[in-house]
Amino acid sequence: MKQIVINRSYGEFCLSHQAIVRLRELGQREALEEIDRGAYWPQAAGPREPSLNQYGKLIPRDDEHLVRVVEELGDAADGHAAALKIVTIPDDVNWMLTRTEGGEQVSEVHRTWGGATENLSTYAPS
């Protein structure tokens, strides 16, 4: 089974400073490439500071390190205005993320016309 991290909040998907630091410790490629603004202001990098808790937007949602960090940290992984959740789907599903009324969901890829959802990204099974 494949695990995917989604955001169930109205806000954008993002990770906390604590989560990006943990991803860097694990060697996650996109996390290592991202500028760590919280490193310059460690005392201000708490969960209530929006500018220092908006990381990880380029990390693939099915990244094994991302899933691990969200499992480890729970709500502490949530970035500013995010509510992260792990969804499990079968490995052979060609999936995509869609934004709906109130958050994201994982959908199986199919044809859609004129809907009210916003397609965020599409992934094919490897």
Backbone as CSV, one residue per row, in Angstrom:
resi,resn,N_x,N_y,N_z,CA_x,CA_y,CA_z,C_x,C_y,C_z
1,MET,0.843,-1.188,0.000,0.000,0.000,0.000,0.890,1.254,0.000
2,LYS,0.420,2.275,-0.671,1.125,3.552,-0.766,0.507,4.541,0.217
3,GLN,1.370,5.323,0.873,0.890,6.351,1.793,1.188,7.720,1.208
4,ILE,0.205,8.624,1.332,0.284,9.957,0.749,-0.137,10.970,1.813
5,VAL,0.592,12.069,1.902,0.266,13.121,2.865,-0.588,14.175,2.167
6,ILE,-1.734,14.486,2.777,-2.625,15.520,2.248,-2.849,16.588,3.318
7,ASN,-3.384,17.706,2.893,-3.747,18.786,3.805,-5.266,18.852,3.884
8,ARG,-5.825,18.688,5.060,-7.275,18.725,5.244,-7.778,20.114,5.630
9,SER,-6.918,21.102,5.617,-7.288,22.464,5.989,-7.548,23.309,4.743
10,TYR,-8.186,24.443,4.937,-8.409,25.380,3.834,-7.101,26.031,3.380
11,GLY,-6.098,26.056,4.242,-4.818,26.662,3.897,-4.043,25.806,2.912
12,GLU,-2.882,26.295,2.502,-2.025,25.561,1.573,-1.237,24.492,2.312
13,PHE,-0.835,23.454,1.581,0.032,22.427,2.154,1.362,23.058,2.521
14,CYS,1.781,22.873,3.747,3.111,23.289,4.164,3.463,22.596,5.476
15,LEU,4.752,22.543,5.737,5.283,21.871,6.916,5.825,22.876,7.917
16,SER,5.874,22.470,9.155,6.453,23.294,10.207,7.976,23.294,10.103
17,HIS,8.585,24.240,10.791,10.041,24.292,10.855,10.576,23.010,11.487
18,GLN,9.931,22.526,12.518,10.347,21.281,13.169,10.347,20.119,12.178
19,ALA,9.343,20.053,11.320,9.248,18.970,10.337,10.345,19.076,9.289
20,ILE,10.639,20.287,8.814,11.670,20.420,7.778,13.043,20.098,8.349
21,VAL,13.270,20.451,9.608,14.543,20.106,10.252,14.686,18.590,10.330
22,ARG,13.616,17.890,10.695,13.661,16.426,10.784,13.875,15.805,9.398
23,LEU,13.225,16.342,8.369,13.418,15.840,7.009,14.869,16.015,6.549
24,ARG,15.480,17.110,6.929,16.894,17.336,6.602,17.771,16.300,7.297
25,GLU,17.450,15.991,8.552,18.204,14.967,9.286,18.120,13.619,8.571
26,LEU,16.975,13.339,7.949,16.770,12.077,7.238,17.363,12.094,5.822
27,GLY,17.838,13.269,5.373,18.452,13.378,4.055,17.466,13.556,2.916
28,GLN,16.263,14.014,3.195,15.256,14.203,2.145,15.749,15.296,1.190
29,ARG,15.837,14.980,-0.096,16.485,15.837,-1.099,15.898,17.248,-1.184
30,GLU,14.584,17.361,-1.359,13.970,18.690,-1.503,14.112,19.508,-0.218
31,ALA,14.055,18.847,0.928,14.221,19.552,2.206,15.635,20.112,2.337
32,LEU,16.624,19.356,1.862,18.008,19.822,1.917,18.246,21.016,0.993
33,GLU,17.490,21.094,-0.092,17.643,22.195,-1.043,16.903,23.456,-0.608
34,GLU,15.954,23.316,0.282,15.139,24.459,0.709,15.901,25.332,1.708
35,ILE,15.748,26.639,1.599,16.388,27.568,2.534,15.711,27.448,3.893
36,ASP,16.511,27.292,4.927,15.993,27.173,6.292,15.996,28.549,6.958
37,ARG,14.919,29.298,6.752,14.823,30.636,7.333,14.794,30.595,8.854
38,GLY,14.300,29.517,9.425,14.245,29.380,10.875,15.606,29.234,11.526
39,ALA,16.618,28.840,10.762,17.966,28.695,11.317,18.515,30.050,11.767
40,TYR,18.059,31.119,11.137,18.537,32.456,11.481,17.815,33.033,12.688
41,TRP,16.604,32.545,12.944,15.799,33.022,14.069,15.224,31.831,14.841
42,PRO,16.068,31.007,15.440,15.562,29.783,16.069,14.539,30.039,17.166
43,GLN,14.644,31.123,17.897,13.678,31.418,18.957,12.317,31.798,18.388
44,ALA,12.307,32.329,17.164,11.050,32.757,16.545,10.431,31.676,15.672
45,ALA,11.078,30.524,15.559,10.612,29.489,14.634,9.549,28.583,15.251
46,GLY,8.837,29.072,16.245,7.775,28.289,16.872,6.570,28.148,15.967
47,PRO,5.628,27.310,16.350,4.474,27.013,15.488,3.555,28.204,15.212
48,ARG,3.628,29.250,15.991,2.747,30.409,15.790,3.298,31.433,14.797
49,GLU,4.505,31.226,14.304,5.121,32.181,13.370,4.909,31.708,11.939
50,PRO,3.961,32.322,11.217,3.631,31.843,9.874,4.795,31.877,8.885
51,SER,5.617,32.903,8.905,6.674,33.022,7.898,7.744,31.949,8.055
52,LEU,7.847,31.334,9.220,8.865,30.312,9.450,8.265,28.912,9.521
53,ASN,7.037,28.762,9.092,6.370,27.462,9.125,5.614,27.206,7.825
54,GLN,6.293,27.460,6.709,5.709,27.227,5.394,6.739,26.553,4.499
55,TYR,7.102,25.352,4.860,8.132,24.599,4.155,7.528,23.415,3.400
56,GLY,8.332,22.818,2.545,8.031,21.516,1.968,7.069,21.470,0.806
57,LYS,6.785,22.582,0.179,5.793,22.587,-0.896,6.244,21.803,-2.133
58,LEU,7.545,21.558,-2.286,8.045,20.825,-3.455,8.329,19.352,-3.162
59,ILE,8.114,18.920,-1.931,8.366,17.525,-1.570,7.224,16.661,-2.104
60,PRO,7.545,15.581,-2.823,6.478,14.686,-3.309,5.658,14.164,-2.132
61,ARG,4.355,14.162,-2.283,3.468,13.807,-1.182,3.552,12.349,-0.773
62,ASP,4.091,11.507,-1.660,4.248,10.095,-1.310,5.686,9.772,-0.907
63,ASP,6.480,10.789,-0.646,7.856,10.598,-0.215,7.882,9.857,1.120
64,GLU,8.670,8.783,1.207,8.680,7.957,2.415,9.167,8.725,3.645
65,HIS,10.100,9.660,3.450,10.565,10.462,4.583,9.478,11.424,5.068
66,LEU,8.743,12.010,4.132,7.645,12.906,4.509,6.604,12.153,5.327
67,VAL,6.211,10.990,4.854,5.222,10.178,5.577,5.744,9.848,6.970
68,ARG,7.004,9.469,7.062,7.603,9.125,8.361,7.568,10.301,9.329
69,VAL,7.923,11.492,8.844,7.965,12.675,9.699,6.559,13.059,10.168
70,VAL,5.578,12.979,9.292,4.194,13.288,9.690,3.715,12.265,10.722
71,GLU,4.084,10.997,10.556,3.742,9.987,11.561,4.429,10.272,12.889
72,GLU,5.723,10.607,12.846,6.504,10.859,14.063,6.022,12.087,14.824
73,LEU,5.803,13.185,14.108,5.522,14.463,14.761,4.037,14.725,14.984
74,GLY,3.177,14.044,14.253,1.743,14.308,14.391,1.423,15.753,14.052
75,ASP,0.637,16.417,14.874,0.233,17.805,14.624,1.417,18.778,14.574
76,ALA,2.521,18.424,15.209,3.698,19.300,15.191,4.312,19.408,13.790
77,ALA,3.941,18.529,12.879,4.426,18.606,11.491,3.639,19.624,10.676
78,ASP,2.450,19.994,11.143,1.593,20.927,10.402,2.258,22.290,10.284
79,GLY,2.340,22.781,9.052,2.816,24.134,8.834,1.701,25.127,9.127
80,HIS,1.948,26.391,8.797,0.980,27.448,9.067,-0.352,27.164,8.365
81,ALA,-1.424,27.095,9.126,-2.794,26.877,8.632,-2.963,25.541,7.915
82,ALA,-2.117,24.559,8.216,-2.231,23.234,7.598,-2.728,22.227,8.636
83,ALA,-3.373,21.175,8.152,-3.816,20.053,8.982,-3.497,18.787,8.187
84,LEU,-2.313,18.240,8.395,-1.820,17.136,7.577,-2.411,15.806,8.020
85,LYS,-2.624,14.944,7.031,-3.193,13.628,7.262,-2.549,12.663,6.276
86,ILE,-2.359,11.417,6.700,-1.812,10.392,5.822,-2.957,9.524,5.321
87,VAL,-3.008,9.357,3.996,-4.025,8.533,3.346,-3.310,7.335,2.736
88,THR,-3.892,6.149,2.864,-3.317,4.929,2.311,-4.159,4.446,1.134
89,ILE,-3.486,4.170,0.003,-4.169,3.696,-1.202,-3.417,2.474,-1.740
90,PRO,-4.039,1.678,-2.623,-3.333,0.541,-3.238,-2.153,1.025,-4.089
91,ASP,-1.106,0.215,-4.139,0.116,0.574,-4.881,-0.105,0.799,-6.366
92,ASP,-1.055,0.106,-6.975,-1.219,0.156,-8.425,-2.150,1.269,-8.913
93,VAL,-2.555,2.169,-8.042,-3.486,3.235,-8.420,-2.730,4.405,-9.037
94,ASN,-3.201,4.868,-10.193,-2.726,6.090,-10.825,-3.515,7.212,-10.151
95,TRP,-2.871,7.994,-9.301,-3.593,8.904,-8.414,-3.252,10.363,-8.670
96,MET,-4.100,11.223,-8.137,-3.866,12.667,-8.208,-4.419,13.307,-6.948
97,LEU,-3.884,14.465,-6.610,-4.407,15.258,-5.500,-5.389,16.263,-6.067
98,THR,-6.511,16.422,-5.401,-7.474,17.451,-5.785,-7.827,18.260,-4.555
99,ARG,-8.099,19.526,-4.777,-8.546,20.406,-3.698,-10.067,20.492,-3.792
100,THR,-10.710,20.261,-2.671,-12.168,20.306,-2.623,-12.597,21.343,-1.593
101,GLU,-13.861,21.379,-1.281,-14.376,22.282,-0.249,-13.736,21.936,1.087
102,GLY,-12.699,22.624,1.464,-12.126,22.418,2.777,-10.850,21.613,2.834
103,GLY,-10.211,21.319,1.752,-8.943,20.616,1.833,-8.653,19.789,0.608
104,GLU,-7.660,18.933,0.736,-7.240,18.079,-0.364,-7.778,16.666,-0.175
105,GLN,-7.811,15.943,-1.284,-8.139,14.524,-1.233,-7.333,13.819,-2.313
106,VAL,-7.172,12.510,-2.159,-6.504,11.691,-3.155,-7.599,11.041,-3.989
107,SER,-7.478,11.158,-5.311,-8.462,10.574,-6.221,-7.751,9.701,-7.236
108,GLU,-8.449,8.675,-7.699,-7.920,7.894,-8.799,-8.086,8.729,-10.071
109,VAL,-7.067,8.712,-10.934,-7.110,9.506,-12.157,-8.207,8.966,-13.077
110,HIS,-9.035,9.863,-13.535,-10.070,9.560,-14.519,-10.389,10.856,-15.242
111,ARG,-11.237,10.801,-16.213,-11.547,12.015,-16.967,-12.640,12.806,-16.265
112,THR,-12.437,14.130,-16.200,-13.396,15.021,-15.554,-13.487,16.304,-16.376
113,TRP,-14.699,16.809,-16.537,-14.902,18.076,-17.240,-15.765,18.991,-16.394
114,GLY,-15.397,20.257,-16.337,-16.229,21.287,-15.727,-16.539,21.112,-14.261
115,GLY,-15.689,20.454,-13.511,-15.945,20.241,-12.092,-15.534,21.424,-11.243
116,ALA,-15.874,21.341,-9.971,-15.569,22.408,-9.029,-14.284,22.148,-8.266
117,THR,-13.601,21.038,-8.544,-12.367,20.754,-7.835,-11.179,21.246,-8.635
118,GLU,-10.078,21.462,-7.949,-8.846,21.916,-8.571,-7.848,20.764,-8.511
119,ASN,-7.351,20.303,-9.656,-6.335,19.260,-9.678,-4.999,19.857,-9.289
120,LEU,-4.377,19.290,-8.276,-3.101,19.819,-7.802,-1.916,19.120,-8.451
121,SER,-1.998,17.813,-8.616,-0.909,17.066,-9.230,-1.376,15.651,-9.538
122,THR,-0.694,15.013,-10.471,-1.043,13.652,-10.875,0.192,12.770,-10.750
123,TYR,-0.006,11.556,-10.264,1.082,10.607,-10.080,0.694,9.273,-10.667
124,ALA,1.598,8.660,-11.392,1.369,7.320,-11.921,2.157,6.332,-11.065
125,PRO,1.624,5.127,-10.884,2.365,4.135,-10.086,3.697,3.812,-10.742
126,SER,4.713,3.564,-9.900,6.029,3.256,-10.459,6.224,1.775,-10.622
